[in-house]
Amino acid sequence: MFMAQDQNIAFDPRWQAVLDRDPAADGRFFYAVRTTGVYCRPSCPSRQAKRANVEFFPTAQGAEAAGYRPCLRCHPNAATPAQANAALIAEACRIIEAADTPLDGAALAARIGLSRFHFQRQFKAVTGMTPRTYAAAHRAGRMRRELSGNASVTGAIYDAGFNSSSRFYAQSDAILGMSPSEYRKGGADVEIRFALAQCALGAILVAASDKGVCAISLGDRPEPLLTELQDMFPNARLIGGDTPFEAMVARVIGFVEAPQTGLDLPLDIRGTAFQQRVWQALRDIAPGETASYAQIAARIGAPSATRAVAGACAANKLAVVIPCHRVVRTDGALSGYRWGIERKRELLQREAG
């Protein structure tokens, strides 16, 4: 019986990460050795412990609360190089967000003490986008806010940080998904195709602009899902999907029911720069794995932004494609989910199986 139990626990993916001394696992969990009373990072170069003597903790604080002391070789209670880089990139993000006009990449890299090449590479690794794309996403968010309250489209353009109206109009379709006047009118004259169907998780709505899939919603009944879509763009032309669109919806439903299959479709993802950083981090979580809100905040270089991360998860409009269902509390318990906690539990169980 003992051998069977020992064989089962040996297949824990966290143990494999320890065996591989995988630096990519650092920060996701810590392991402690009962015989030494020490806890380590997964990448620790110390002599390998026996699996039967090892237990895992999601945080360093949890390991210390259980009576373990930090390893003197890997210093698990200090920032990892990856975390230090993330902190630098978070500072760069703050500089970008505070700037009135776009910053030169070399000057931005110099301000945080990195070479331009290293800065570009680290920024992409942490945020999932280049500094230029991040700045554009941030300006797009400012533009949406300005259009909602500014009496003049031209004033909104300059207040959002664009130094010329011609430059903005050249990019407006990519930034807003439509012209500024159309956006201000709640999507007037914009076509959004949609379809309602049933899947294993209940009713599902799939909607797409000419850029790609812009909404995947789940619910108990189809009517509230359609109402929600109408509220997003009250003046858009909502068009029922034709046969080709229905075929695309079938692919989306197949993905929702089996996320491991992947979904190779264009997406129309709209959000603030911060939301896009969070959503990219969520898409980096593999099926069958989970992460806490605090871990996601740390991965994007904003460890104090746990609540903001939760807010970005709640703002997600693409169920399963942006897998906010894989985010759990620090203790592993399930927290709120836009489309219902039971659907979250079901999705996680399917992926674990």
N, C-alpha and C positions, 0 to 999 in steps of 0.2 A: 504493500500500500504506500509506503513512504517513497519507494522508487518512482511509482506512478505520479505521485504528487510532485516530486522533484522534477520529473520530466516535463510536467505540465507548466510549472512556473518558469522553466528554462526557456520556454518559447515566448515569454513576455518580450515585446519589441523593445522595451526599455533596457532589458538585460542585454539584448543584442547590441544596442547602442553603446552600452558600457564595454562589452567585449571588443567592439570596433574602436573604442575611444573616439567616438564621433563628435567633433566640435559643433556640428549643426544641432545636436541635442542639448547643448549647454543652454541653461535658462529655462528649458521646458520641464525639467525635473532634476532632482538630486538623489543620489543613492548613499545610504549609510551602511556601515559594516558593524554588526553587533559585537564582534570579538575585539575590535579596536576602539569603538566608541567615537569613530570619526565619520564625517560625511563629506562627499566629494561631488565634483562635476562629473558628467559622463565621460569627458575627455581626459580625466586625470591620468597622469603617467605612472601613478603608484602601482605597486605589485597587485596583480589581480586577486580579488577576494573570491571566496567560494560562494556560489549562488545561494546556498542555504543560509548564509550569514548576512545576506543583503536584504534591505527593505528600501522602498522608494518614497520620496516626498515631493509634492508639487512645488514647494518653496523652501528656501534655506531657513526661514523662520520656523517652519514646521519641523524641520530636522532638529533645530536647536531647542525647540519646545519639548521635543521627545528626549532630550538629554545628550544629543550628539554635539561634538565640537568640530569646528571647521578644519579641513585638511591644510597642512602647512605647505603643501606642494602646489595644489591647484587654487587655493584661496577662494572657495566657493561663495563666500559672503562678500566678495569684492566684484567690481564690474569686470566682465569679460572684454576682450578686445572688440568683439562684435557690439557689445553694449556701449562701449566707449565711442565707437564709430557712430552708433545710432544716436548718441547724445549730440555729437557734432553735427550730424545731419539734421536733427531736430532744431538745433540753433540756426542752421542754414535756412530751414523752412520758416522759422520766425522772421529772419531777415527778409526773405522773399515776400512774406505776407505784409510786412511793415513798409515795404518800399512803395513809393508813389509811381515809379516807372520801372520797367524791366531792368535787371542788373546784368552786367557783363559777367560771363561765367568765370573768367580768370580772376576778376576782382572779388567775386563771391568766394571762390576757393581760397584766395589769399586771406580773406577776413576770418576764416575758421582754421587757417594754418595747414592747409593741404595743397598738394600740387593739383593743377587743373585735371590731369588725367585721373589721379587717384580719387579726387572729389567726384568727378562724373561717375566713376565706377561704383563708389560707395553709395552715392545718392540713389542710383538706379537699384542697387541691391537692397537698400532699406525701404525705399518708397515704392518701388516698382515702376518708376517713371523717371525721365530725365529732369534736370532742374528747369529747363525751358518748358517742358510739358506741365510740370508742377505749377510753375508761375502762370501758365495759361489757364490751368484749371482754377487757380485761385482768382484770377481776374474774371473768369467766367462766373464764378460764384458772386463776386462783387457786382458784376454787371446785372445778374438776375435780381439782386437785392435793390440796386439802383433803379432798374426799370419798374420795380414794384412801387416805388415811392417818388421818383423824380418826375417833374412835370415835362421835362425835355429829354428826348432820346439822345440828343447831342450832349447835354449835360451829364447824362448817365454814362455815356461813353468815356468822357474825360474823368469823371469822378471814380470810375472803375479802374483807372490807371492806363488807359490807352492814350498814347500821345498824339494820335491823329484819327479822325473819323474814318478816313479811307482805309487805314490799316485794320480797324475793327470790322468794317463792312466786308473786307476781303476774307475775314475769318468768321463772320457772324453765323453762318449756317452750321459750321462745325462747333461753335461755342454754345449756341442756343438751340440748335436743331431746327431753327427757323429764323426768319427775319426779326429784328427788334420789335417792329410794329405788330407782327403776328404774335410774338411772345407776350407783349403787353395786352393784347386782346384775348388772352387765354387760349391761344392756339387757333385763332380764327383762320379758316382756309387751309389748315394743315390736316392731312389725312392720316389717320391711325387705324390700321386694320386690327381686328380682334376676333377672337373666337372663344366660346365657352364650351366646356366639355366636362366629363367626369373622369376621374382617375382613382387609384387606390386610396388616395388621401382626401377624397371628396370632390367638390367642384373646383375647377381650375379655369382661370382666364389667362390667355396669352395675347399680348398686344405688341405690335411692331410699327415703328415709323419707317421711313425710307432708309434710315441709318442701320436699323437692326431691331432685335427684340428689346422692347423698352419696359415691359412689365410681365411678370409671372406671379399671379396671385392664387392663393388657396383659400377655401372656405367651406362652410356647410351647405350654402345655397348659392346659386349663380348670380342672383339679382344684386346682392350687396357688392359683389366683385365688379359688376358693370357700373354701379353707382360710384364706386371709388374711382374707376377710370374716368368717368365723366367729370368728377370733381377735380381731377388732375388738370384736364384741359377742357374746361366747360364749353368752349366755343369751337373745338376741333371737330372735323367731320369724322365720326366713328363709322367705319365701314366693316360690315360682316365679311369674314374671310372667304375667299373663293377656294376652288379645289387645290391649287398649289399651296395656298396658305394653310389649309386643313392638313396637308401632308407635313408641313413644317410643325404644326401644332402636335401632330402625332409623334414627331421626333422629340419635341420638348417633353411630352408626357412620358415617353420611354425613358428619357433622362431623369425625370423626377422620380420615377419608380425604380430606376437602377442607376444611381449617380456614377458608379464605377465605369459606365460605358462612355462617359464624356459627352460633350455637346459642341459640335463644330458648326456654330451659327454666328453671324455677326450680331453684336450687342450694341445697344444704344444706352450707355451707362452715363447718367447725369447726376452730378453731386458736387459738393464743395471739394476743395483740395484735400481737406482733412478726411472727409468721408471716402474719397477715392483711395487714400493711403490705407485706411482701415479695410475697405473692400478688397484691395489687392492682397493685404495680409490674410484675409479670410480665404481667398482663393488659393493661397499657398498651403492651407491645411488640407492634407490628403484625406480621402474618404476613409472612414474607420478611425480617424484621430480626432481629438478635441483640443481646445486651448481655452484658457480662462481669459476674461476681459483684461485682467492685469497683464497677462502674458502678451496679448495682442498690443496693449498700450506700450509695453517694453519693446516689442519688435519694431514698432514704428518710431521709436525714439521719444516717446512721450509717456514715461512711466506714471505720471500723476494724472493722466487723462482717462482714467478707467470709466468714469461716467460718460465722457464724451464718446468713448468707444461704444458703450452701450447705446448711446443715442444714434450713432452711425449705423449700428446693427438694426435698430428700430426703423431707420429711414430707408433701409434697403427695399427696393421694389422688385427685385428679381429672385424669387424664392428658389432655393437649391443651387442655382447658377452662382450666386454669391452666397456661399454656405454659412450664413449666420447661425444656422441650427447647430453648427459644430462648436459654438462658443458656450462655455458653461461657467459656473461659479468656481471660485478658487478651490472649494472643497469637492468639486466634481458634480455638485447637484445641478439640476436643470433650472434655468431661470426663464424669464418671459420670452415669448416668441411671437412675432407679429401675426403669424397664422395659426396660433394655438399650441399650447405646451404639449398636447397629446401628439400632434403632428411632428413636433420636434423629437419627441421620444421615439416615435415610429421610424423617422428617418435615421436616427442614430442606431437603432436596433438593426435596421436593414443593412446599414453600412458596416456595422460590427460583424454581422453574419456573413 
